[in-house]
Amino acid sequence: DRLLVAKGGRGGLGNMHFKSSTNRSPRQALPGEEGEERLLKLELKLLADVGLLGFPNAGKSTLIRAVSAATPKVADYPFTTLYPNLGVVRVENYRSFVIADIPGLIEGAADGAGLGAQFLRHLQRTRLLLHLVDISPMEGGVEGVSPIEQVRAIERELEKHDPELLDKPRWLVLNKADLMFEDEAKAAAEKIVAELGWTQPWYLVSALGREGTWPIMNNVMAFFDRQKEDEAQARDAY
């Protein structure tokens, strides 16, 4: 698509217009008209199929490192990710999709708190959101916030920023299962899902240990395949 934001001025007359049989090399020219001036503020929205969201230190960067060649910084302090990172996830049959990791969100992000609010716009063009939550009891949740409240706080921020983000498919990824015994992690995950009344897909993983990460990626690819089929059927029906 093309958009005219500032119209250029009409061109002037160059010296060739003043060439004649008696003046073969004229040194005369007329300037053109001035064009329009516009001061533009452009907003970039990354194109990604999948967007990662969650509190700081929920494991988003660790996950994108585990499933792609992206190498975002990973550390044990909040706001390690300062800018969005993109990674290409390659699954079987040489197919792939793009995943975006944005800085962690905190309560009040839509009002300017933390770093993530300014990057929420990058999630608007995604087709699927993966909502990462730290369920490990060792730190009492992220910044002392329980897993349930982590999810609800993020949902409030999404609604403030753009209510349509809440309408996107969003899968719950309960991370850091490696910090708990297997039975404890499974019981904690089921309790969280029940208390949230979660109806969309959910997964219990260890992004650091790469346990349970690839089933998610394969299911994401299958989800996109179904989306394409549904869109094709809708076009045919129309």
Protein Blocks (a to p, Z undefined) as FASTA:
>chain_A
ZZdfbdcddddddfklmgcfklmbccbdcddddddddddddddddddfbdceddehilmm
mmmmmmmmbdcdddfbehkblbdcddddddehhiacdddddddddehklnogajllmmmm
mmmmpcbdcddddfbfklnpaehiafklmmmmmmmmmmmmommlmmpccddddehklmpc
fklmmmmmmmmmmmnopabdcddddfknogoklmmmmmmmmmmmmmmmmmmmmmmmZZ
